[in-house]
Amino acid sequence: MATFTFFGGKGGVGKTTVSSAYALECVEAGLETLVVSTDPAHSTADVFDQEFSDEPRPVEGYDGLSAMEIDPEQEVQDHLMDLRRQLDSQLSAAMVNEVDIQLEMAHQTPGAYEAALFDRFVEVMRNADPYDRVVFDTSPTGSTLRLLALPELLERWIDRLMDKRRRSIDLFEKAAIGNQEPRRVMEGDPILARLEERKERFEFAGEVLREDAAFYLVLNPDELSIRETRRSLETLGEADLPVRGLVVNRLTPEPESHEEGRGATYLRDRVETERERLEYIEREFDVPVVATIETRVEEVRGSILEDVASDLEISVGDDRPRTS
């Protein structure tokens, strides 16, 4: 089974650059690798200078590397359409319009994005057999963390729904009177079958995320990013999804010793401030800093991306499942 590596962090810290560079490291190690972008910005296409879709496509110039970009908004639409088809087949015509109204309202709820994206995550993980490593360039931290924390919570929720459905069916069957045979609707009940399928999906995701996944957080050396990372570490820890390491990205390069002037002075002051913040991160966080990456002047792609990959100190062997 493939091993799954997640790179998370607040928006704009460079997750796509880091995850793409790490994917190159995996390919260099001989691993068939898939990069999956769930960020609406879809900057994976910019990094590799190639268009991608919601199905895996080989990355030109890199044997053994494929990429795909998931459109969260399209996933929500597809998710709701699937629900509409399933419910329409089980409801009377009089209720179809009401269901459509309710589903359109559901589309606007905060959980619609997470639910749809969660299903797509599971689909990708279920179909990961062709790959040795699947690298997720995840969307900004908040929604992703809620997504990854869902399986155990939803398993309990589904259990309660299934119990209520079984009791409802049992009462219905016991209400049969006279010579009428009780209707054995428990077996083949479409709602129960749907709940069973959902529970199995959540159980699969929970097991994979706990046993076959590694999590890394990308941050910049600024106060906002540090605070966001602290919250992310707490959230993932509470979900029993410990983070393997931190990647501090976009560190300011230090000017040459002979350089003078306002620009050089500014850069030295900035470097000193960032060095103090890096020391704080290494001192205060229990999770190790596994890579520090300096800012590049040019766009990170091609040979520059390969340079960034060489800066990463994440051994691909570190991402083996915790149970192996």
Secondary structure as UniProt FT lines:
FT   STRAND          3..8
FT   TURN            11..12
FT   HELIX           15..28
FT   TURN            29..30
FT   STRAND          33..37
FT   TURN            40..41
FT   HELIX           44..48
FT   STRAND          57..58
FT   TURN            60..61
FT   TURN            63..64
FT   STRAND          65..69
FT   HELIX           72..88
FT   TURN            89..90
FT   HELIX           93..107
FT   HELIX           110..126
FT   TURN            129..130
FT   STRAND          133..137
FT   HELIX           141..148
FT   HELIX           150..174
FT   TURN            178..179
FT   TURN            187..188
FT   HELIX           190..211
FT   STRAND          213..219
FT   HELIX           223..238
FT   TURN            239..240
FT   STRAND          243..251
FT   TURN            257..258
FT   HELIX           262..284
FT   STRAND          289..294
FT   HELIX           303..311
FT   HELIX           316..319
FT   TURN            322..323
//
